[in-house]
Amino acid sequence: MQRKWILSILLLALLILCALWAASATPAKAVKQAVNSVINDTIPTDENAKDTKEETGMSDRVVKTDAEWQKILTPEQYRVLRRKGTEPAFTGRYHDYKEKGVYRCAGCRNALFGSETKFDSGTGWPSFWAPLSQKSIRTATDQGFFMTRTEVLCARCDGHLGHVFEDGPPPTKLRYCINSVALDFEPGNVK
C-alpha cells in the first residue's frame, strides 16, 4: 500500500514537472526571437561602420582548457563564467554602479555593455537594455531549474554572463541581467 502511494506521488510530481517544462518552453523561444529581432534592428552592425573590432573589443575567439580558466579566474568568476553559476542578488560590485565606461568580460576582456544602456531594474544584478554590439554576445536556451530562459554568453570566450528577459525599458524592452563577477569595468567614454 505504501509503495503504491509513493509511486503515485512520484508520478504526479513527474506530470507536474513535464507541464512546467512544456509551459516554459514557449516563452523562452519568444524571448530568443525578440532578442534576435531587437539586436538586428537596434544594435550597430558592420554595414553602418559602428561595429569595428576596436570599438567592440572583439578579436579572435578565446579557447582555453578548464585548468587554464581556473588559473586566470578567481574561484567565483570561474563558478559563474565557466560553470554557469549565479551570484546572490545585491552582492555584486556593479549592481548599483553609476560610473561612465565599458563593461568587459572578466574572462577575455571583450567589450560587452556600455554604461549608457545600464539601468536600475531593482533585481540586484547589473541590468542593461542592449549590448555594445550584436557581435559582443550570443544567446542560448537554458533549461535549468525546471524553467526555460535565454542565457547570455560572451561571444568571444563563451563565458556565462547571465540571462535576458523581455521586461526591460524602451527602446528594446529587454533586460540583460548580468552577474557582476562576470564583468570588469573600464572607466571612460563609451565609443
C-alpha positions as CSV (number, residue, x, y, z in Angstrom):
1,M,0.0,0.0,0.0
2,Q,2.7,2.4,1.0
3,R,4.7,1.6,-2.2
4,K,1.7,2.4,-4.4
5,W,1.3,5.7,-2.5
6,I,4.9,6.7,-3.1
7,L,4.7,5.7,-6.8
8,S,1.5,7.8,-7.2
9,I,3.2,10.8,-5.7
10,L,6.3,10.4,-7.9
11,L,4.1,10.1,-11.0
12,L,2.2,13.2,-10.0
13,A,5.5,15.1,-9.5
14,L,6.7,13.9,-12.9
15,L,3.5,15.1,-14.6
16,I,3.8,18.5,-12.9
17,L,7.4,18.8,-14.0
18,C,6.5,17.9,-17.6
19,A,3.7,20.5,-17.5
20,L,6.0,23.2,-16.2
21,W,8.7,22.3,-18.8
22,A,6.1,22.5,-21.6
23,A,4.7,25.8,-20.4
24,S,8.1,27.4,-20.0
25,A,9.5,26.3,-23.4
26,T,7.3,28.7,-25.4
27,P,8.3,31.9,-23.5
28,A,12.0,31.2,-23.8
29,K,11.7,30.7,-27.6
30,A,9.8,34.0,-27.8
31,V,12.4,35.8,-25.7
32,K,15.2,34.5,-28.0
33,Q,13.3,35.6,-31.1
34,A,12.7,39.0,-29.5
35,V,16.4,39.3,-28.6
36,N,17.4,38.5,-32.2
37,S,14.9,40.9,-33.6
38,V,16.0,43.8,-31.4
39,I,19.7,43.0,-32.0
40,N,19.1,43.1,-35.7
41,D,17.0,46.2,-35.6
42,T,18.7,48.5,-33.0
43,I,22.3,47.4,-32.4
44,P,25.1,48.6,-34.7
45,T,26.2,46.3,-37.5
46,D,29.2,46.2,-39.8
47,E,27.2,47.8,-42.6
48,N,26.9,51.1,-40.8
49,A,30.6,51.1,-39.7
50,K,29.9,51.3,-35.9
51,D,30.9,47.8,-35.2
52,T,34.7,47.6,-35.5
53,K,37.0,45.3,-33.6
54,E,38.4,48.3,-31.9
55,E,35.0,49.5,-30.6
56,T,33.6,46.2,-29.5
57,G,36.8,44.6,-28.2
58,M,36.2,41.6,-30.5
59,S,39.0,39.7,-31.9
60,D,39.8,36.0,-32.3
61,R,37.8,33.6,-30.2
62,V,39.4,32.6,-26.9
63,V,39.6,28.9,-26.2
64,K,41.2,27.6,-23.0
65,T,41.3,24.3,-21.1
66,D,39.4,24.1,-17.8
67,A,42.7,24.1,-16.0
68,E,43.8,27.3,-17.8
69,W,40.5,29.1,-16.9
70,Q,40.9,28.0,-13.2
71,K,44.4,29.6,-13.2
72,I,43.3,33.0,-14.6
73,L,39.9,33.4,-12.9
74,T,39.0,33.8,-9.3
75,P,37.0,30.9,-7.9
76,E,33.8,32.9,-8.0
77,Q,34.5,34.1,-11.6
78,Y,35.2,30.5,-12.6
79,R,31.9,29.3,-11.0
80,V,29.9,31.9,-12.8
81,L,31.7,32.2,-16.2
82,R,32.6,28.6,-16.8
83,R,30.1,26.6,-14.6
84,K,27.0,28.9,-15.3
85,G,26.6,29.9,-11.7
86,T,24.8,33.0,-10.4
87,E,26.0,35.4,-7.7
88,P,23.5,36.3,-5.0
89,A,21.3,39.3,-5.7
90,F,22.5,42.7,-4.4
91,T,26.0,41.4,-3.6
92,G,27.8,42.1,-6.8
93,R,30.2,45.1,-7.3
94,Y,28.3,46.6,-10.2
95,H,24.6,46.2,-9.4
96,D,24.4,49.8,-8.2
97,Y,27.5,51.2,-10.0
98,K,27.0,54.5,-11.8
99,E,30.3,55.4,-13.4
100,K,30.6,56.0,-17.1
101,G,32.5,53.5,-19.2
102,V,32.5,50.0,-20.7
103,Y,31.7,46.7,-19.1
104,R,34.0,43.9,-20.4
105,C,34.0,40.2,-20.0
106,A,36.1,39.2,-16.9
107,G,37.3,36.1,-18.8
108,C,38.6,37.6,-22.1
109,R,38.2,41.4,-21.9
110,N,35.6,41.5,-24.7
111,A,33.6,44.8,-24.6
112,L,30.0,43.8,-23.8
113,F,27.9,46.7,-22.5
114,G,28.2,50.5,-22.2
115,S,27.2,52.4,-19.1
116,E,24.7,54.4,-21.2
117,T,22.4,51.3,-21.5
118,K,22.7,50.4,-17.8
119,F,19.5,50.9,-15.7
120,D,18.3,50.0,-12.2
121,S,16.0,47.0,-12.6
122,G,15.6,46.5,-8.9
123,T,16.7,42.9,-9.3
124,G,20.1,43.1,-7.6
125,W,22.1,42.5,-10.7
126,P,23.5,44.9,-13.2
127,S,20.9,45.3,-16.0
128,F,21.3,46.7,-19.5
129,W,18.8,47.3,-22.3
130,A,21.3,46.5,-25.1
131,P,24.8,45.2,-25.6
132,L,27.5,47.3,-27.3
133,S,27.3,45.3,-30.4
134,Q,25.4,42.3,-31.8
135,K,28.7,40.6,-32.1
136,S,29.7,41.1,-28.4
137,I,27.3,38.5,-27.1
138,R,25.4,35.4,-28.1
139,T,22.3,33.7,-26.6
140,A,21.4,30.1,-25.9
141,T,18.4,28.3,-24.4
142,D,18.9,27.5,-20.8
143,Q,16.6,24.8,-19.4
144,G,18.0,24.6,-15.9
145,F,16.0,24.8,-12.6
146,F,12.8,23.5,-14.2
147,M,12.3,26.5,-16.4
148,T,13.4,27.8,-19.8
149,R,15.3,31.0,-20.0
150,T,17.5,32.8,-22.6
151,E,21.1,32.6,-21.5
152,V,23.6,35.4,-22.4
153,L,27.2,34.4,-23.2
154,C,30.3,36.2,-24.2
155,A,30.7,35.8,-28.0
156,R,34.4,35.7,-27.7
157,C,35.1,33.1,-24.9
158,D,31.6,31.6,-24.3
159,G,31.6,32.7,-20.7
160,H,28.2,32.7,-19.0
161,L,27.2,36.2,-18.3
162,G,23.5,36.0,-17.1
163,H,20.1,35.9,-18.8
164,V,18.0,38.2,-20.9
165,F,14.3,38.9,-20.3
166,E,11.5,40.9,-22.1
167,D,10.7,43.2,-19.2
168,G,13.2,46.0,-19.8
169,P,12.8,49.6,-20.7
170,P,12.4,51.1,-24.2
171,P,13.8,51.2,-26.8
172,T,14.5,47.4,-26.8
173,K,12.2,46.4,-23.9
174,L,14.9,43.8,-23.0
175,R,16.7,43.4,-19.7
176,Y,20.1,41.8,-19.9
177,C,20.5,40.7,-16.3
178,I,24.3,40.1,-15.8
179,N,26.4,38.8,-13.0
180,S,28.8,41.5,-11.7
181,V,31.6,38.9,-11.2
182,A,31.4,38.1,-14.9
183,L,32.3,41.7,-15.7
184,D,35.3,44.1,-15.5
185,F,34.7,47.8,-15.8
186,E,36.8,50.2,-17.8
187,P,36.1,53.8,-17.0
188,G,35.9,56.5,-19.7
189,N,33.8,57.4,-22.6
190,V,31.8,54.8,-24.5
191,K,32.6,54.9,-28.2
